[in-house]
Amino acid sequence: MLALVDLLARDGALGGQAGLDRSWKIEPIRVRRIIQLFMNGGVSQMDTFDYKPELEKRHDQPFDPGERVEAATSAPGKLMKSPFEFRRFGESGRWVSSVFPELAKRVDDLAFLMSVASKTNVHGPASYLMNTGFLLPGFPCFGAWVSHALGSERDNLPSFVVLPDPRGLPYNARGNFTAGFLPPDREGTVLDMSAPSPIPDLFADAEKSGTNHESIDPTSLMLLERQNRRHAATRSSDARLDARIATYELAARLQLSAPEALALDKESDAVRRLYGIDRPETADFGRRCLLARRLVERGVRFVQVWSGAGGPKDNWDNHSDIHTELPKIARSVDAPIAGLLHDLKSRGLLDDTLVVFSTEFGRMPFTQGATGRDHNGGTSIAWLAGAGIRAGVAHGASDDWSWRSREGRVDCHDLHATILHLMGIDHKRLTVRHNGIDRRLTDVHGRIIPEILDRDPGVTPRRAS
């Protein structure tokens, strides 16, 4: 009976004052879990999804929009057409360049945001903005907010998992995964899939410790738990202590659950080929996409998969030569993402799972140096697929050069508000008091984007702005 009461309280099924405060909840709930694919460095929109015939017409001409033009790290060069062929795909007729041949086949499953703007064109602040809703460090990231609001569907795995690029952490490093002023145990659990053991020290070294998992006395564990709780009760204001205890308890449960969840070799050869694990150029990102599917399948609430390390190379920050830099990194994610979408759909997981493709900002329509592109906060592209999403649509548009948003402009707060809405959360009411301010993920901003939602009775479509 005690277990039943606890389970019902977590689902808010007891009514009255039982369980968590659900005042931020709304209906209906469509999304139960999220896989976010973050392309670190700034994906070039006019070379991937934002086809611009005007750039072809005016290639190699000066860029003169009638006002002063500034670039983040260079002097503005001449207009440069995309070196990649664009074609229309699917019943939706979406334009996609040749750098995404596999993803192009899935466009009818996607809803595109064609004019995502940022307040900055600097990597660090832009990455903080897209992940936390603020330009400065110290604020909880999106995954931490979701974890804090909803927790995990299971007790034996973290609610928020991060799978970084093995070549290095992104700009801001772990600041993108932080819990900020939320309880410390809400930050992302980082798994290094390139390491022999993705979770360090998951099991004790029997040779050094003289123990193994089977030899641990349950009575000793119960005694240790009582001592921890008694110690914590005398320091009720120390959230770090509570988080440390919760983390150790989760670590103990992970000893049983993590090996099975991480066992990608249990998947069939066909599934592994679907994710591109059999090919060197796609094996790494494919493994992490497959693990993301296995984790959400087992109750993890939010999984963030990163492509690209911080720094001048091995990412989407194509300053030097768009011709050679973009195809290489696009090839590494193309088949794995298409495989992930196909796999989720075939298993019925897209019915309550949301996939989000995002980046911190876009690129400029003119050259940097000979054939590179500089940072551009004026417009970029994101897309969503899965639960509650109106597949095959596109909202908004950039100007003729893909320099700035022209219509249907959205920003990170709108994206966050929309995703929270799909999870049954009112973004204006999910707040935490910090330093005398009721903080929220969307700050004082955020509008739900009904144009990409699938028959949502709770939101009235608005005119493009």
Disulfide bonds with the S-S distance in Angstrom:
none
